[in-house]
Amino acid sequence: DPATNTWSEISVPFKYKKAFAFAFVIGDKAYVGGGYANSSSLPEDFYSFDGTNWKALADLNRNDDTYTYDARKYNASAFVVGNEGYVVSGRSGSSITSTVWKYEPTSDSWTDKHQALPADAREKAVGFSLNGKGYITTGLNGAFIFDNTWEFNKAR
């Protein structure tokens, strides 16, 4: 509360405690998922938050009659272009990936049909969007720390 310079705790319905999760905001909702939960399998739970209520969404690891995908990651970067959230690079299990996953709120689903980061797969990078484009900058891979920036242009 900026007027009183105070914080208020809000309970969360997370199935797993999370570290290194990703988050992005589309319209008037925040989305939180991924992360690391101190176990060999990554957490699959994914949520939206409207400022008052949390809502459980379809899992990040899904295999049903409609969709099959595994978008679980941690140490990933995220940004929004239009009305879609993007999660880039990060770790999927024990390896650093360069994949790009797109979240579509209208179908509550993920796709990875976008070009992966063409070079420099990384984790712990900064992601942001500006003027309809997404950006990934900094991050690391092993002991190598990056000082470059990649621009993402939505093609589909």
VOBA-1610 file (N, C-alpha, C; in pm, whole numbers, padded with zeros to 5 digits, always signed):
BEGIN
Asp+00085-00117+00000Asp+00000+00000+00000Asp+00090+00123+00000Pro+00102+00192-00114Pro+00189+00308-00121Pro+00149+00421-00025Ala+00020+00434+00004Ala-00026+00541+00092Ala+00029+00525+00234Thr+00041+00400+00279Thr+00090+00376+00414Thr+00230+00315+00416Asn+00287+00295+00297Asn+00421+00237+00285Asn+00431+00103+00358Thr+00330+00017+00335Thr+00326-00113+00402Thr+00302-00225+00300Trp+00340-00344+00340Trp+00315-00464+00263Trp+00209-00548+00334Ser+00131-00624+00257Ser+00033-00717+00314Ser+00058-00855+00254Glu+00063-00956+00339Glu+00084-01092+00290Glu-00045-01145+00227Ile-00029-01210+00111Ile-00141-01271+00041Ile-00110-01419+00029Ser-00200-01503+00074Ser-00173-01647+00065Ser-00178-01692-00081Val-00102-01796-00112Val-00098-01849-00248Val-00136-01996-00248Pro-00198-02042-00356Pro-00242-02182-00362Pro-00139-02274-00428Phe-00014-02230-00439Phe+00085-02308-00513Phe+00092-02451-00463Lys+00095-02543-00557Lys+00107-02685-00525Lys+00247-02713-00469Tyr+00347-02640-00519Tyr+00486-02656-00476Tyr+00543-02521-00436Lys+00631-02521-00337Lys+00710-02401-00311Lys+00802-02384-00430Lys+00834-02260-00467Lys+00910-02235-00589Lys+01026-02140-00567Ala+01136-02171-00632Ala+01247-02078-00646Ala+01276-02069-00795Phe+01327-01959-00841Phe+01368-01941-00981Phe+01252-01956-01079Ala+01130-01920-01038Ala+01012-01927-01125Ala+01014-01813-01226Phe+00923-01819-01322Phe+00908-01709-01418Phe+00773-01643-01396Ala+00762-01517-01438Ala+00637-01442-01425Ala+00628-01340-01537Phe+00504-01310-01576Phe+00479-01205-01674Phe+00338-01153-01652Val+00306-01036-01709Val+00175-00974-01692Val+00114-00952-01830Ile-00009-01000-01847Ile-00087-00976-01969Ile-00215-00907-01926Gly-00238-00786-01977Gly-00358-00711-01938Gly-00357-00685-01790Asp-00463-00730-01722Asp-00474-00706-01578Asp-00449-00833-01496Lys-00373-00930-01554Lys-00342-01052-01481Lys-00193-01082-01484Ala-00144-01125-01370Ala-00006-01175-01360Ala-00012-01326-01373Tyr+00092-01383-01434Tyr+00102-01528-01451Tyr+00232-01575-01389Val+00226-01683-01311Val+00343-01734-01240Val+00351-01885-01259Gly+00470-01934-01292Gly+00487-02078-01308Gly+00633-02116-01316Gly+00654-02242-01344Gly+00789-02294-01355Gly+00859-02292-01221Gly+00990-02282-01226Gly+01067-02275-01104Gly+01127-02409-01066Tyr+01187-02409-00951Tyr+01255-02526-00897Tyr+01195-02552-00760Ala+01165-02678-00730Ala+01098-02711-00604Ala+01177-02808-00518Asn+01308-02809-00534Asn+01394-02892-00449Asn+01367-03042-00466Ser+01337-03082-00591Ser+01317-03224-00618Ser+01368-03255-00758Ser+01371-03381-00795Ser+01422-03418-00926Ser+01325-03382-01039Ser+01197-03365-01008Ser+01103-03324-01113Ser+01064-03179-01092Leu+01054-03106-01201Leu+01020-02964-01193Leu+00871-02946-01170Pro+00831-02841-01098Pro+00689-02819-01072Pro+00614-02787-01201Glu+00496-02845-01215Glu+00416-02825-01336Glu+00303-02725-01316Asp+00279-02680-01194Asp+00165-02593-01168Asp+00189-02452-01224Phe+00078-02389-01269Phe+00082-02259-01334Phe-00043-02182-01292Tyr-00028-02051-01262Tyr-00137-01974-01203Tyr-00149-01834-01265Ser-00270-01779-01255Ser-00290-01637-01283Ser-00333-01569-01154Phe-00308-01438-01147Phe-00345-01359-01029Phe-00399-01227-01077Asp-00520-01190-01034Asp-00584-01067-01080Asp-00573-00952-00979Gly-00485-00965-00882Gly-00470-00863-00778Gly-00546-00898-00652Thr-00640-00991-00664Thr-00717-01036-00549Thr-00716-01188-00538Asn-00742-01256-00650Asn-00757-01401-00648Asn-00655-01472-00737Trp-00608-01586-00688Trp-00524-01676-00766Trp-00614-01778-00834Lys-00577-01818-00956Lys-00651-01921-01028Lys-00553-02022-01083Ala-00574-02149-01053Ala-00491-02255-01110Ala-00526-02272-01257Leu-00424-02278-01341Leu-00442-02295-01485Leu-00394-02434-01525Ala-00401-02464-01654Ala-00353-02594-01703Ala-00205-02610-01667Asp-00166-02731-01634Asp-00028-02759-01597Asp+00069-02731-01711Leu+00194-02701-01674Leu+00301-02678-01772Leu+00345-02809-01839Asn+00318-02919-01776Asn+00348-03051-01833Asn+00214-03117-01861Arg+00176-03121-01987Arg+00040-03163-02021Arg+00042-03269-02131Asn-00038-03372-02111Asn-00053-03477-02211Asn-00196-03529-02201Asp-00285-03468-02282Asp-00425-03509-02280Asp-00477-03514-02423Asp-00608-03525-02441Asp-00666-03536-02574Asp-00649-03410-02658Thr-00624-03296-02593Thr-00614-03170-02664Thr-00470-03123-02685Tyr-00384-03139-02586Tyr-00247-03086-02592Tyr-00146-03185-02536Thr-00025-03179-02592Thr+00089-03252-02539Thr+00209-03158-02543Tyr+00261-03123-02426Tyr+00379-03039-02418Tyr+00439-03046-02279Asp+00562-02998-02268Asp+00629-02989-02138Asp+00705-02856-02136Ala+00643-02754-02078Ala+00700-02620-02075Ala+00762-02588-01939Arg+00792-02689-01859Arg+00852-02665-01727Arg+00994-02614-01745Lys+01028-02507-01673Lys+01161-02445-01676Lys+01187-02373-01546Tyr+01315-02346-01522Tyr+01351-02253-01414Tyr+01470-02172-01460Asn+01494-02062-01391Asn+01597-01965-01430Asn+01574-01910-01570Ala+01450-01910-01616Ala+01416-01863-01750Ala+01382-01714-01748Ser+01384-01653-01865Ser+01344-01514-01882Ser+01203-01510-01940Ala+01131-01403-01914Ala+00995-01392-01966Ala+00966-01250-02010Phe+00879-01239-02110Phe+00829-01109-02155Phe+00694-01131-02222Val+00625-01021-02254Val+00495-01027-02320Val+00502-00948-02449Val+00446-01005-02555Val+00428-00935-02682Val+00282-00952-02719Gly+00211-00842-02734Gly+00067-00848-02760Gly-00004-00907-02640Asn-00083-01010-02663Asn-00157-01076-02556Asn-00103-01214-02527Glu+00026-01233-02548Glu+00087-01364-02526Glu+00214-01350-02445Gly+00235-01445-02355Gly+00356-01447-02273Gly+00460-01540-02334Tyr+00585-01503-02324Tyr+00695-01583-02378Tyr+00794-01614-02266Val+00839-01739-02263Val+00939-01783-02167Val+01056-01836-02248Val+01174-01779-02226Val+01290-01803-02313Val+01408-01857-02234Ser+01475-01953-02294Ser+01598-02011-02243Ser+01576-02065-02103Gly+01674-02057-02015Gly+01660-02113-01880Gly+01698-02260-01877Arg+01661-02325-01770Arg+01693-02468-01751Arg+01567-02552-01761Ser+01584-02665-01826Ser+01481-02767-01831Ser+01548-02894-01781Gly+01531-02925-01654Gly+01606-03034-01595Gly+01748-02987-01567Ser+01846-03067-01607Ser+01985-03033-01577Ser+02055-02955-01688Ser+01987-02932-01801Ser+02053-02864-01913Ser+01994-02726-01939Ile+02079-02636-01986Ile+02035-02502-02025Ile+01980-02512-02167Thr+01862-02457-02188Thr+01798-02465-02319Thr+01794-02328-02386Ser+01764-02328-02514Ser+01746-02203-02587Ser+01604-02193-02641Thr+01515-02278-02593Thr+01378-02283-02644Thr+01298-02159-02608Val+01196-02133-02690Val+01102-02024-02667Val+00963-02086-02657Trp+00899-02069-02542Trp+00762-02117-02522Trp+00668-01998-02519Lys+00555-02010-02588Lys+00455-01903-02592Lys+00330-01950-02519Tyr+00281-01866-02427Tyr+00157-01894-02356Tyr+00044-01813-02417Glu-00066-01882-02448Glu-00184-01817-02504Glu-00299-01825-02403Pro-00332-01712-02338Pro-00435-01714-02235Pro-00573-01757-02286Thr-00604-01727-02412Thr-00737-01761-02463Thr-00760-01912-02465Ser-00655-01991-02490Ser-00668-02137-02491Ser-00604-02201-02368Asp-00542-02120-02281Asp-00471-02170-02163Asp-00375-02283-02205Ser-00291-02252-02306Ser-00200-02354-02357Ser-00067-02292-02399Trp+00033-02380-02416Trp+00168-02342-02453Trp+00206-02404-02587Thr+00287-02332-02664Thr+00344-02386-02789Thr+00492-02348-02794Asp+00569-02431-02862Asp+00712-02402-02879Asp+00747-02396-03028Lys+00657-02343-03108Lys+00675-02338-03252Lys+00752-02214-03298His+00822-02150-03209His+00898-02030-03243His+01045-02065-03250Gln+01117-01985-03326Gln+01261-02006-03336Gln+01323-01996-03197Ala+01410-02090-03167Ala+01482-02085-03040Ala+01581-01970-03043Leu+01629-01933-02929Leu+01735-01834-02922Leu+01849-01886-03011Pro+01891-01812-03115Pro+01983-01868-03215Pro+02123-01899-03164Ala+02163-01839-03057Ala+02297-01863-03000Ala+02291-01829-02852Asp+02395-01867-02782Asp+02410-01824-02643Asp+02296-01866-02551Ala+02259-01994-02552Ala+02160-02042-02455Ala+02207-01999-02316Arg+02115-01954-02235Arg+02153-01895-02106Arg+02046-01913-02001Glu+02083-01893-01879Glu+01988-01889-01768Glu+02012-01760-01691Lys+01915-01726-01607Lys+01924-01609-01520Lys+01939-01478-01598Ala+01888-01474-01719Ala+01892-01352-01800Ala+01776-01260-01763Val+01780-01139-01812Val+01673-01041-01793Val+01587-01041-01919Gly+01456-01049-01901Gly+01364-01041-02014Gly+01271-00922-01996Phe+01242-00852-02106Phe+01147-00741-02102Phe+01092-00719-02241Ser+00983-00643-02251Ser+00926-00608-02381Ser+00917-00458-02393Leu+00928-00413-02519Leu+00923-00270-02548Leu+00881-00254-02693Asn+00777-00172-02717Asn+00731-00141-02851Asn+00700-00265-02935Gly+00634-00364-02875Gly+00592-00482-02948Gly+00699-00585-02975Lys+00813-00572-02911Lys+00921-00669-02927Lys+00967-00718-02791Gly+01018-00840-02785Gly+01071-00895-02662Gly+01222-00890-02665Tyr+01283-00878-02548Tyr+01429-00871-02538Tyr+01480-00964-02428Ile+01594-01024-02454Ile+01666-01103-02355Ile+01806-01046-02347Thr+01853-01018-02228Thr+01987-00961-02212Thr+02055-01019-02089Thr+02184-01017-02089Thr+02271-01069-01983Thr+02245-01218-01960Gly+02268-01269-01841Gly+02253-01410-01810Gly+02387-01481-01810Leu+02382-01613-01793Leu+02507-01690-01790Leu+02484-01831-01840Asn+02596-01894-01878Asn+02599-02035-01915Asn+02728-02090-01856Gly+02717-02170-01750Gly+02835-02216-01678Gly+02903-02096-01613Ala+03033-02080-01639Ala+03108-01968-01583Ala+03107-01847-01675Phe+03048-01861-01795Phe+03049-01750-01890Phe+02930-01659-01866Ile+02957-01531-01844Ile+02852-01431-01822Ile+02836-01349-01950Phe+02713-01340-01999Phe+02685-01271-02125Phe+02665-01121-02103Asp+02706-01044-02203Asp+02680-00900-02203Asp+02612-00858-02332Asn+02544-00954-02400Asn+02476-00921-02524Asn+02324-00921-02504Thr+02254-00871-02605Thr+02109-00860-02601Thr+02052-00917-02730Trp+01944-00993-02719Trp+01874-01047-02834Trp+01735-00988-02841Glu+01690-00956-02964Glu+01558-00899-02988Glu+01467-01005-03052Phe+01346-01021-03000Phe+01249-01117-03051Phe+01139-01041-03122Asn+01117-01074-03248Asn+01007-01017-03326Asn+00903-01126-03348Lys+00782-01101-03305Lys+00676-01200-03322Lys+00645-01215-03470Ala+00654-01340-03520Ala+00629-01364-03662Ala+00495-01434-03685Arg+00442-01504-03584Arg+00315-01573-03601Arg+00228-01553-03479
//
